[in-house]
Amino acid sequence: MALDPRDGALALLRLLEDLPGERRIHEPLAPYTTFRIGGPAWVLFFPATVEALIEAVRRAQAEKIPSRIIGGGAKVLFPDQGFPGLVIHTRFLRREEEREDGLWVEPGVPISTLVSRGLWVLAGVPGSAGGAVVMNAGTRYGSISSFVTAVQTLLPDGSVATFPPEECRFSYRNSVFREKRLPVLRVGLRLPEEKRLVTEILAERRRTQPLEFPSAGCIFRNPEGVSAGWLLDRAGLKGTVVGAAKISEKHANFIVNLGGAMATHVLSLIELAQNTVRRVFGVQLTLELEVVRT
């Protein structure tokens, strides 16, 4: 759809006008991400039901309008100029249902809620259930994939399917939902019987991570057998600043927003970090962060 931002936004509003939920035109995306970075979307849509989300995605695809789905807004970097299309936010999709096969949740359920329900291995991880499944979020204690019993998703042809764990292709910070950009509609979970003291885990994260600044968490995946943070630290990159973005001195695999950082600042640091680590160690760092391109 070759439209200018105003015409594109109006066309999107008409496309979604009968769907239940809230719509905001030219809404800046920064407040909806943990990085606090991102320009305006043509339309930001908060569907009231999973069915409304499904229909919004189907309609956008039919009209060839770019779309993205966000929940907690972690692990994503939107461009400074914004997103020329539809951004769907799962804020209102927080229903939970106890079934015989475990707990089923909608994609907007906060990870903190899952932790309070017993999924302690994700303590301190930002975001929501849908994003956690897409990224196979986790900590050193484990990943969400170990507890997933099924995932309901929307296929490219517009049909709804339920994937058992073996079809989710979970791997380190990855899944079929990330690889193929498949929306997560509902997640089935088996909650662990073992319990850990969450307050101790959260205290550990406060000691080791720069939680006092907006960030997207770890920027790079850990290469085989080594920590990305260790490589970045030993390459002398801690404390490096571009604009208002900084490679944290507390944890080198975090880029923090000092206040008013732009996507271009973060991207410059990412490029510098990758080039430096490749030159010093011969290792190519792979992004854990999703960088949205337009």
Summary of the structure (lengths in Angstrom):
residues: 294
radius of gyration: 19.1
end to end distance: 13.4
largest distance: 55.9
contacts: 987
relative contact order: 0.13
helix: 31%
strand: 27%
